[in-house]
Amino acid sequence: MRMFILAFSLLLPFTINASEFDEALKEFISSDVKVIIADSDVISAINAQNEKHSNLTGDEIIALDKEWRSQVGQSESPLISSLLESQLSQNLLSIQEQSEGVITEIFVMDNKGLNVAQSATTSDYWQGDEAKWQKTFKAGSDAYHISEIEEDESTQMFQAQVSYAISDPASGEVIGAITVGVNVEEL
């Protein structure tokens, strides 16, 4: 019976308490995430999307998210492609590639929680119902959120998501948020 329990427990997703890596992840925010969001292209892209989407209703956001999800993994994906092909998404991909395995993903969100740019396809377009956006954007300037560390089954890496509120330096207003996937084994 013990062998069965041990074998079964090995099949369960493994998580590590993020507090073990809190200081390293907080340092990552200061040394890496804040550098990414200081880029004027990030601020400009968020402000442009906030203006473009200023009148979106909740139902329209849900419809966009549904459209996105239906395109994930498809050869024809105009909504996803429109974001991945943007210059900012290409810049985020370059940052990820230059991180030597530390960064597993980067995505920037607007004031509604919709993706503005990303280094790779996310499973959904709307992050507004998730802690990564709610605990940063809604909490105000300099707010951050560090997720639990989990083992990604496909990559066998231990990862955390570090999220941070993005403020427009001109107004001080929180305009969006960023999430960066971090391979904690590479910190």
N, C-alpha and C positions, 0 to 999 in steps of 0.2 A: 504494500500500500504506500509506503514512504517513497519508493521509486516512482510510482505512478504520480504522486503529488509533486515530486521534484521535477519529473519530466513535463507535467502539465504546466507547472509554474514557469518553466523555461520557454514555453510557447506564448506566454502573455507578453504584451508590449512592456518594455522595460523603461522606467522613468527614473531620473535622478532628481533630487531636490535642487532647484535652481539656487538656493541659498549657498550651496557649496561653491558656486561660481559667481556669486553676487558681485564681489569686488572686481573680478576680471571683466564681467559683463558691463558693469558701470564704467569701468575704464574704457571699454570698447565704445560705449556711447560717447564719452568725451573725446576720445582720440580718433574715432572713425565716423560714427553716425553724424555728429555735429559738423564734420567737414563736408559730408555729402549734402546735408541740407543747407549749408551756407552758400551753395552754388546758386547764382542768380537764375540759372535756367530752371532749377527746381521751383523756385518761388514763382517765376513767370508762368510756368506750365500749370501750377496749381491755381494761380489767380485766373488764368484764362479759362480753365475748366470750371472753376467756381462760378464765373460769370455765365459761361455757356449753359450750365446746369442749374442756374439760380431758380428757375421756375419748375423744376422737376417735381412731380408729386411722388408720394410713397408708392403708389401703384406703378408709376412709370419706372421707378428704380427697381422694383421687383421684376418688372417685365424685362428690363435690361439685363439684370442678373440671370434671369431664366434663359435669355438669348445667349448670354456668355456661356453658361453651363452646357447648353446644347451644342456649342461649337468646340468645346474642349475635346481634343483628340481627333477632330475632323480635318480633312484636307482643305475644305472651304470654311474659313473662319474670319469673315470680314471685321467683326468687332474686335476680336482678339488681335488680328493682324494690324489693325489701325493703331493699337497701343504699342505692340512689340516693334513696329517699324518706325516709331517716333525717334527723334534724335535723343531725347532724354532717356528712353528705354535703352537705346544703344550705349549711351554713357554709363547707365547703371550696370549693363552687362559687362562692359569693359572694367568697371570697378570690381565686380564680382570675380572676373577672370584674373585680375591682377592680385587678388587677395590670397592666392596660393592655397585655396581650400578652406580658408576661414569663413568666408561668406558663401552661403548656399543659395540665397535669393535676396532680392531687394525689391520692394514695391512701395510706391508713393500713392497716398490717398488724398482725396479732396475733402471739402467740408461736409459732404454727405456720406463719406466712407467709400466712394467709388474709386477704383484704380485710375490713376493719372498716367503712370508709367511703371514698368516693371522689367526686371532682368530675365524673367522666364514666365511662362503661362501659370497663372494662379488657378485654383479650382473654381473660384467664383470671382465675380466682378465687384460685388458689394461686400465690403468688410464692416459696414456700419452696425451690424448686429453682433460683432465680436469684440472681445476685450481689447484686442490690439488697437482698435480705433476708439472704443468707448472710454478706455482708461487713459487715453492720451489726449485726443482732440477735445473731448468733453471735459477733461480735467484742467485744461488750460496750459499756458506757456510753461515750458520746461518739464511737463509731465512725461513720465516714461512708464513703460510696462515691460516686465521680463516674464516670459512664459515659463512653464515647467520645461525641464529638459527631457526630451523623449528620444528613444532610438527610432530612427527612420528605418522601417523594414526594408525598403528598396535599396538604400545606400549603406545600411549598417553603421550609420554615423549617429552620434549623440548631438542633438541640435536643440537650440533654444531660439525663440523669436524675440528680438529686442525691438520695441516700438517707442517712438518719440513724437511728441507734438511739434508741428512746424509752424513757426510764427513768421509773418511778413516783417522784415526788419524796418520797413518804412513806417508801418502803422503799429507794430507790436501785437497785432491781432493774430490769433491762432487761425490758420487757413487750411490746415490739413495735418497729415501724420505720415510717418514712414515706418515700415517694418523691415528689419534685416534679419534673415535667418543666419544663425551662427553655429558653426561646427565647434562645439566647446572643446573637443579633443585637440584642436589646432590653436587654441588661445595661448 
